[in-house]
Amino acid sequence: MQTRLLKLQNQVTLYKIPVVVDFWAPWCGPCRMMAPAFEQASAQLVPCVRLAKVNTEAAPNLSAF
C-alpha cells in the first residue's frame, strides 16, 4: 500500500504536467462505462497531461490523498 501511495504522490508532485486521477471502483457502473473514454483520452493527451487510475477497492487509502 505504501508503495502505491508513493507512486501516486510522485506522479502528482514531480511531473511538470497536469495529472488527472480517476478514482473508480469495480462495482461502479458509470466508472466502468467511462473507462474506455478515459483510456482513449490518456493515449491522446500524453505527453501534455498524465492520466492515472486508482481502484478505490484495492487501494482505499489513496482516495484520501
C-alpha positions as CSV (number, residue, x, y, z in Angstrom):
1,M,0.0,0.0,0.0
2,Q,2.8,2.4,0.9
3,T,4.4,1.8,-2.5
4,R,1.2,2.8,-4.3
5,L,0.9,5.9,-2.2
6,L,4.4,7.0,-3.0
7,K,4.0,6.3,-6.7
8,L,0.8,8.4,-6.8
9,Q,2.5,11.2,-4.8
10,N,5.4,11.1,-7.2
11,Q,3.2,11.3,-10.3
12,V,1.2,14.2,-8.8
13,T,4.1,16.2,-7.4
14,L,7.1,15.5,-9.6
15,Y,5.6,15.8,-13.1
16,K,5.8,19.2,-14.6
17,I,2.5,18.5,-16.4
18,P,-1.1,18.2,-15.0
19,V,-2.1,14.9,-13.6
20,V,-5.8,13.8,-13.6
21,V,-6.6,10.9,-11.3
22,D,-9.7,8.7,-11.9
23,F,-10.8,7.2,-8.6
24,W,-13.0,4.3,-9.6
25,A,-14.5,1.0,-8.2
26,P,-15.3,-2.3,-10.0
27,W,-18.9,-2.2,-8.8
28,C,-19.5,1.4,-10.2
29,G,-21.4,1.2,-13.4
30,P,-20.6,4.8,-14.5
31,C,-16.9,4.2,-13.8
32,R,-16.9,1.1,-16.0
33,M,-18.7,3.0,-18.8
34,M,-16.2,5.8,-18.6
35,A,-13.1,3.6,-18.7
36,P,-12.7,3.3,-22.5
37,A,-13.0,7.1,-22.9
38,F,-10.5,7.6,-20.1
39,E,-8.1,5.2,-21.8
40,Q,-8.5,6.9,-25.1
41,A,-8.0,10.4,-23.6
42,S,-4.9,9.1,-21.8
43,A,-3.4,7.9,-25.1
44,Q,-4.2,11.2,-26.9
45,L,-3.1,13.6,-24.2
46,V,0.4,12.2,-23.5
47,P,2.8,14.0,-23.1
48,C,0.8,17.1,-22.2
49,V,-1.3,15.6,-19.5
50,R,-0.8,12.5,-17.3
51,L,-3.9,10.4,-16.6
52,A,-3.9,7.8,-13.8
53,K,-6.5,5.4,-12.4
54,V,-6.9,4.3,-8.8
55,N,-9.1,1.4,-7.8
56,T,-10.6,2.5,-4.5
57,E,-11.5,-1.0,-3.6
58,A,-7.9,-2.2,-4.0
59,A,-6.3,1.0,-2.5
60,P,-8.9,2.7,-0.3
61,N,-6.3,4.9,1.4
62,L,-5.2,6.5,-1.8
63,S,-8.6,8.2,-2.3
64,A,-7.8,10.2,0.9
65,F,-4.5,11.5,-0.6
